[in-house]
Amino acid sequence: MNIIIIEDEKPAARLLQRKLEKLGYSITTLLHSVEESLVWFQNNPHPDLIFLDIQLSDGLSFEIFENINIKSAVIFTTAYDEYALRAFKLNSIDYLLKPIDEEELATAISKFKNQFQINSISSLDFESIKQMLVNPVSKEYRKRFSVKIGQQLKIIDGAEIECLYSENKGTYIHTFDNRDYLIDSSLEIVETELNPKDFFRISRKFIIPMQSVREIHVYANSRLKISLPTYKADEVIVARERVSDFKEWLG
């Protein structure tokens, strides 16, 4: 099976190449931009399968399909959240969220082998997918939490949250008035419910809102240490693999 990778971040492209080779597939072509891809497709036979990043260094990868009638099947590799990708399912295109899990990668290829007919790519509506990404369906994010205190319920507004953290298999809200409240959701679930523009998961243990970041310090092993207004129970550390995304989130 002939497979190529189109990914503007060369380390990410090589990492995906190694994962595919580990599964027994030989990848000889790595492309990194719309312009480079257009030239390559004009001068080479189209592959069976393309692993395609959405945002390339010189534009959206959809521009490739707007200029060339490509007959290959596509598996998208993307950092877009799953909610914004509903159009991909509607158009029967598979996708992998970064960082790419090896088991999910193997499943995607298996799905391609079992269900995807070569040349069916031309019948897919790339324009509707593009519009979904540019103008995604509005999602209602969680704005408040209700917590039980004795026999009463207390409502905590999102603006009151200094951080959320996990401890001893429990998930807690820490508020700006230096109080902690146990909630009935895991940090993984809460992460999907909060607006990613306002809240960021810096590690397996912490989610913090933009408004609580007071100081940022360089920390050991290429990590960052965050100073919060009142939370002092543990060091609040940005995991090394999240530092780049965290800086981008901060703007």
C-alpha positions in Angstrom: 0.0 0.0 0.0 1.4 3.4 -1.0 1.1 6.0 1.8 2.3 9.6 2.0 2.3 12.1 4.9 1.5 15.8 4.5 2.4 17.6 7.7 4.1 21.0 8.1 5.8 20.1 11.4 8.8 17.9 10.3 9.3 16.3 13.8 5.6 15.4 13.9 5.8 14.0 10.3 8.8 11.9 11.2 7.2 10.6 14.4 4.1 9.5 12.4 6.4 7.9 9.8 8.1 5.9 12.6 4.7 4.8 14.0 3.5 3.7 10.6 6.8 1.8 9.9 6.3 0.1 13.3 3.0 -1.2 11.9 4.8 -2.5 8.8 4.2 0.3 6.3 7.0 1.9 4.3 6.7 5.7 4.0 9.0 7.3 1.4 7.3 10.6 0.9 6.9 13.4 3.5 5.4 16.7 2.2 5.3 19.9 4.4 3.3 22.6 2.6 0.4 23.2 0.1 2.9 24.4 -2.6 5.2 21.4 -2.2 2.2 19.0 -2.3 0.7 20.6 -5.4 4.1 20.1 -7.3 4.4 16.6 -6.0 0.9 15.5 -7.1 1.4 17.0 -10.5 4.5 14.8 -11.1 3.8 11.6 -9.2 1.1 8.8 -9.2 -1.4 9.4 -6.5 -1.0 7.2 -3.4 -3.6 4.9 -1.9 -3.8 6.8 1.4 -2.8 10.2 2.6 -2.2 11.2 6.2 -3.1 14.9 6.0 -2.7 17.7 8.5 -5.3 20.5 8.1 -3.3 23.6 8.9 -0.1 23.7 6.8 2.6 26.4 6.9 1.3 28.2 3.8 -2.5 27.6 4.2 -5.2 25.0 4.7 -4.5 21.6 3.1 -8.0 21.8 1.4 -6.3 24.1 -1.1 -4.6 21.0 -2.5 -8.0 19.4 -3.3 -9.3 22.7 -4.8 -6.5 22.7 -7.4 -6.0 19.0 -8.1 -8.5 16.1 -8.5 -6.9 13.8 -6.0 -8.0 10.2 -6.1 -6.6 9.1 -2.8 -8.3 8.2 0.5 -7.5 10.6 3.4 -7.0 10.2 7.1 -6.8 13.7 8.7 -4.3 14.3 11.5 -5.4 17.4 13.5 -5.4 19.2 16.8 -9.0 20.4 16.3 -11.3 19.2 19.1 -13.6 16.3 18.5 -16.8 18.5 18.6 -15.6 20.6 15.6 -14.9 17.5 13.6 -18.5 16.3 13.2 -18.4 17.0 9.5 -15.6 14.5 9.1 -17.9 11.7 10.4 -20.7 12.9 8.2 -18.5 12.7 5.2 -17.1 9.3 6.1 -13.5 10.5 6.5 -11.5 9.2 9.4 -9.3 11.4 11.5 -6.8 11.2 14.3 -6.4 13.8 17.1 -2.9 14.8 18.0 -0.9 13.5 19.7 -1.6 10.4 17.7 -2.1 7.2 19.7 -0.6 4.1 18.1 -3.6 1.9 18.7 -5.9 4.5 17.2 -3.6 4.7 14.2 -3.7 1.0 13.7 -7.5 1.1 14.0 -7.8 3.9 11.4 -5.7 1.9 8.8 -7.8 -1.2 9.5 -10.9 0.9 8.9 -9.5 2.1 5.6 -8.6 -1.4 4.5 -12.0 -2.8 5.4 -14.4 0.0 4.3 -12.7 2.7 2.2 -12.9 2.3 -1.6 -10.1 3.9 -3.5 -11.3 6.8 -5.7 -14.3 7.5 -3.4 -12.5 10.6 -2.2 -13.8 12.6 -5.2 -17.4 12.2 -4.0 -16.7 13.8 -0.6 -17.7 17.4 0.1 -14.5 19.1 1.2 -16.2 22.5 1.1 -18.6 21.6 3.8 -15.8 20.3 6.0 -13.8 23.4 5.4 -16.8 25.6 6.4 -17.4 23.5 9.5 -13.8 24.2 10.6 -14.0 27.9 9.8 -17.5 28.3 11.3 -17.9 25.4 13.7 -21.3 24.7 15.3 -21.7 26.7 18.5 -21.1 24.7 21.6 -22.5 25.5 25.0 -19.8 25.3 27.6 -20.3 24.8 31.3 -20.5 28.1 33.2 -21.1 26.9 36.8 -21.0 23.9 39.0 -23.2 22.7 41.8 -21.5 21.1 44.8 -23.1 19.4 47.8 -22.2 20.8 51.2 -23.9 18.8 53.9 -27.6 18.9 53.0 -27.3 21.9 50.8 -26.2 22.7 47.3 -23.8 25.5 46.5 -23.5 27.1 43.1 -20.0 28.0 42.0 -19.7 30.3 39.0 -16.9 29.8 36.6 -15.5 33.3 37.5 -14.9 32.0 41.0 -12.7 29.1 40.0 -9.0 29.6 40.6 -8.1 26.0 39.5 -9.5 22.5 39.3 -7.3 19.6 40.5 -7.4 15.9 41.2 -6.3 14.3 44.4 -6.8 10.8 46.0 -9.1 9.8 43.1 -11.3 12.9 43.7 -11.7 16.1 41.6 -11.8 19.5 43.4 -12.6 23.1 42.6 -10.4 25.6 44.4 -11.9 29.1 44.5 -10.4 32.5 44.7 -11.6 32.7 48.4 -9.2 29.8 49.1 -11.8 27.1 49.5 -11.9 23.6 48.1 -15.0 21.7 46.9 -15.3 18.1 45.8 -17.3 17.6 42.6 -18.8 14.5 41.0 -16.8 14.5 37.7 -13.4 13.4 36.7 -10.9 16.0 35.5 -11.1 14.4 32.0 -14.8 15.0 31.8 -14.6 18.5 33.2 -11.9 19.4 30.6 -14.4 18.7 27.8 -17.1 20.8 29.4 -15.1 24.0 29.9 -14.4 26.6 27.2 -10.8 26.0 26.0 -10.3 29.7 25.5 -10.7 30.3 29.2 -9.4 27.0 30.8 -6.3 25.0 30.0 -5.3 21.6 31.3 -1.6 22.1 32.2 -1.0 18.5 33.5 -2.8 15.3 34.5 -3.5 17.0 37.9 -4.5 20.6 37.1 -6.8 22.7 34.9 -6.4 26.5 35.4 -8.3 29.5 34.0 -6.6 32.3 32.3 -7.7 34.7 35.0 -5.8 32.9 37.8 -2.3 33.0 36.2 -0.3 35.5 38.2 3.3 34.6 37.6 5.1 32.1 35.3 8.5 30.7 36.2 11.0 28.6 34.2 11.2 25.2 36.0 13.3 22.0 35.7 13.2 19.7 32.7 11.8 22.4 30.3 8.6 22.8 32.4 6.9 25.9 33.7 5.8 26.7 37.3 2.6 28.8 37.7 1.9 31.0 40.7 -1.8 31.1 41.6 -3.4 33.7 44.0 -4.3 31.4 46.9 -3.7 27.7 46.0 -0.5 26.6 47.8 -1.0 22.9 48.6 1.2 21.7 45.7 3.4 23.1 43.0 1.4 24.0 39.9 3.6 22.8 37.1 2.9 22.8 33.3 3.9 19.4 32.0 6.8 19.5 29.5 4.6 18.2 26.6 2.0 20.9 27.3 4.4 23.9 27.5 4.2 24.8 23.8 0.4 24.6 23.7 0.2 26.5 27.0 2.3 29.4 25.6 0.0 29.5 22.5 -3.1 29.5 24.7 -1.7 32.5 26.7 -1.3 34.4 23.4 
